[in-house]
Amino acid sequence: MMKDTIQSFLDDKKVAIAGASNNKENFGKTLMTELIKLGYKVYPVNPRCEEIEGTTCIPTIKELPEEVHNLILVVPPRLTEEIIEQCVDTPIQRVWMHRGIGKGSASETALEICGSNNIEAVHGFCPLMFYGKGFHRFHLWIRKTFGKVPAEYMI
C-alpha cells in the first residue's frame, strides 16, 4: 500500500534526492533544505553539481552509500525513467516521484520499471505534504478533505 511506503520514507532518516541543484528556485534544493531541518541525512544526486549548500553531491545512483534505501525524484518523467533504471540492483527500495504543480516526475513507464523490479513507488504527491509543516500540512488536509489522497489516508 502506498500509505506504508510513505511511512517507510518518513521513518528512514536517510534519503537521496535526484534533481536538487544550486538554482535558488529549484524545488529539489528546497526539499533538501527542509528535510535537513527535520533531521534527515540527505544525499543530493546530480552529476552537474559538486555540492549544494555545503552538502556534497553524488554523481549517480550507483555511487550512493549502501544504507540509502529511499530516493525522491524531482526531475521530468523521461529522466525519472532513466534514474529508476539505474536503481535496479542497488540498495534503493523505494522511490517517490514528486508531484507539485504540473505533471510531476511520474510516468507509466517509470511505474512499470518499479513494479518489475520490486521497487516501491509513491507518486502523485509532494513529499512536503507528508514531511512538512504549516502550509504543506494544510495542503494534505485539503487533499484529504476533497478525496485526492490514497484511499487508506481517508480514514
C-alpha positions as a Python dict, from the first residue, in 0.01 Angstrom:
ca = {
    (1, 'M'): (0, 0, 0),
    (2, 'M'): (119, 350, -80),
    (3, 'K'): (49, 458, 281),
    (4, 'D'): (301, 201, 409),
    (5, 'T'): (559, 315, 155),
    (6, 'I'): (511, 678, 258),
    (7, 'Q'): (551, 578, 623),
    (8, 'S'): (874, 394, 536),
    (9, 'F'): (1004, 714, 378),
    (10, 'L'): (915, 915, 688),
    (11, 'D'): (1072, 661, 926),
    (12, 'D'): (1404, 621, 743),
    (13, 'K'): (1626, 921, 822),
    (14, 'K'): (1842, 881, 507),
    (15, 'V'): (1713, 990, 169),
    (16, 'A'): (1861, 1070, -172),
    (17, 'I'): (1714, 1345, -389),
    (18, 'A'): (1765, 1336, -766),
    (19, 'G'): (1712, 1677, -921),
    (20, 'A'): (1841, 1908, -649),
    (21, 'S'): (2062, 2187, -780),
    (22, 'N'): (2209, 2521, -675),
    (23, 'N'): (1938, 2714, -854),
    (24, 'K'): (1758, 2913, -583),
    (25, 'E'): (1420, 2834, -746),
    (26, 'N'): (1489, 2459, -766),
    (27, 'F'): (1230, 2261, -570),
    (28, 'G'): (1479, 1979, -510),
    (29, 'K'): (1700, 2227, -324),
    (30, 'T'): (1402, 2350, -121),
    (31, 'L'): (1306, 1993, -36),
    (32, 'M'): (1664, 1911, 60),
    (33, 'T'): (1684, 2213, 291),
    (34, 'E'): (1354, 2126, 460),
    (35, 'L'): (1448, 1762, 515),
    (36, 'I'): (1784, 1859, 665),
    (37, 'K'): (1599, 2093, 906),
    (38, 'L'): (1382, 1795, 1007),
    (39, 'G'): (1692, 1589, 1090),
    (40, 'Y'): (1724, 1377, 776),
    (41, 'K'): (2059, 1292, 619),
    (42, 'V'): (2014, 1398, 257),
    (43, 'Y'): (2221, 1283, -40),
    (44, 'P'): (2169, 1506, -345),
    (45, 'V'): (2222, 1319, -670),
    (46, 'N'): (2332, 1544, -953),
    (47, 'P'): (2624, 1479, -1191),
    (48, 'R'): (2649, 1851, -1273),
    (49, 'C'): (2697, 1984, -918),
    (50, 'E'): (2982, 1927, -677),
    (51, 'E'): (2785, 2046, -375),
    (52, 'I'): (2460, 2213, -275),
    (53, 'E'): (2458, 2436, 32),
    (54, 'G'): (2768, 2259, 164),
    (55, 'T'): (2638, 1906, 102),
    (56, 'T'): (2847, 1702, -141),
    (57, 'C'): (2655, 1583, -448),
    (58, 'I'): (2665, 1220, -554),
    (59, 'P'): (2704, 1191, -933),
    (60, 'T'): (2495, 874, -986),
    (61, 'I'): (2255, 644, -801),
    (62, 'K'): (2511, 364, -815),
    (63, 'E'): (2750, 575, -603),
    (64, 'L'): (2511, 627, -311),
    (65, 'P'): (2606, 472, 23),
    (66, 'E'): (2459, 123, 69),
    (67, 'E'): (2248, 233, 365),
    (68, 'V'): (2040, 470, 148),
    (69, 'H'): (1713, 297, 55),
    (70, 'N'): (1493, 598, -35),
    (71, 'L'): (1508, 818, -342),
    (72, 'I'): (1293, 1122, -415),
    (73, 'L'): (1282, 1225, -781),
    (74, 'V'): (1231, 1592, -866),
    (75, 'V'): (1303, 1563, -1239),
    (76, 'P'): (1098, 1539, -1561),
    (77, 'P'): (938, 1197, -1632),
    (78, 'R'): (1190, 1097, -1902),
    (79, 'L'): (1475, 1147, -1654),
    (80, 'T'): (1276, 962, -1386),
    (81, 'E'): (1269, 658, -1615),
    (82, 'E'): (1647, 672, -1669),
    (83, 'I'): (1717, 718, -1299),
    (84, 'I'): (1486, 436, -1193),
    (85, 'E'): (1662, 207, -1440),
    (86, 'Q'): (1984, 297, -1253),
    (87, 'C'): (1815, 192, -923),
    (88, 'V'): (1777, -169, -1036),
    (89, 'D'): (2022, -392, -845),
    (90, 'T'): (2109, -116, -596),
    (91, 'P'): (2003, -79, -231),
    (92, 'I'): (1725, 165, -335),
    (93, 'Q'): (1398, 5, -218),
    (94, 'R'): (1159, 299, -253),
    (95, 'V'): (1119, 592, -490),
    (96, 'W'): (896, 897, -456),
    (97, 'M'): (810, 1062, -787),
    (98, 'H'): (740, 1422, -684),
    (99, 'R'): (425, 1593, -794),
    (100, 'G'): (359, 1956, -722),
    (101, 'I'): (211, 2193, -973),
    (102, 'G'): (211, 2036, -1318),
    (103, 'K'): (263, 1678, -1428),
    (104, 'G'): (534, 1588, -1181),
    (105, 'S'): (802, 1322, -1216),
    (106, 'A'): (596, 1006, -1266),
    (107, 'S'): (525, 818, -1587),
    (108, 'E'): (360, 484, -1662),
    (109, 'T'): (697, 352, -1783),
    (110, 'A'): (867, 454, -1457),
    (111, 'L'): (594, 283, -1254),
    (112, 'E'): (625, -32, -1467),
    (113, 'I'): (1003, -39, -1411),
    (114, 'C'): (944, -12, -1035),
    (115, 'G'): (683, -289, -1040),
    (116, 'S'): (904, -522, -1242),
    (117, 'N'): (1196, -472, -1004),
    (118, 'N'): (1026, -477, -662),
    (119, 'I'): (1087, -107, -604),
    (120, 'E'): (806, 53, -403),
    (121, 'A'): (676, 376, -556),
    (122, 'V'): (494, 683, -432),
    (123, 'H'): (357, 920, -695),
    (124, 'G'): (104, 1198, -730),
    (125, 'F'): (205, 1390, -418),
    (126, 'C'): (454, 1647, -299),
    (127, 'P'): (672, 1488, -29),
    (128, 'L'): (643, 1802, 184),
    (129, 'M'): (270, 1735, 230),
    (130, 'F'): (381, 1443, 449),
    (131, 'Y'): (724, 1558, 573),
    (132, 'G'): (640, 1924, 612),
    (133, 'K'): (451, 2151, 845),
    (134, 'G'): (241, 2465, 808),
    (135, 'F'): (116, 2528, 455),
    (136, 'H'): (234, 2190, 327),
    (137, 'R'): (49, 2001, 601),
    (138, 'F'): (-257, 2218, 529),
    (139, 'H'): (-231, 2117, 164),
    (140, 'L'): (-251, 1750, 273),
    (141, 'W'): (-562, 1830, 479),
    (142, 'I'): (-724, 1995, 176),
    (143, 'R'): (-646, 1692, -42),
    (144, 'K'): (-786, 1457, 225),
    (145, 'T'): (-1100, 1669, 251),
    (146, 'F'): (-1162, 1651, -123),
    (147, 'G'): (-1059, 1286, -166),
    (148, 'K'): (-733, 1347, -350),
    (149, 'V'): (-504, 1119, -146),
    (150, 'P'): (-464, 740, -142),
    (151, 'A'): (-785, 582, -10),
    (152, 'E'): (-612, 450, 303),
    (153, 'Y'): (-543, 812, 411),
    (154, 'M'): (-915, 891, 416),
    (155, 'I'): (-961, 709, 748),
}
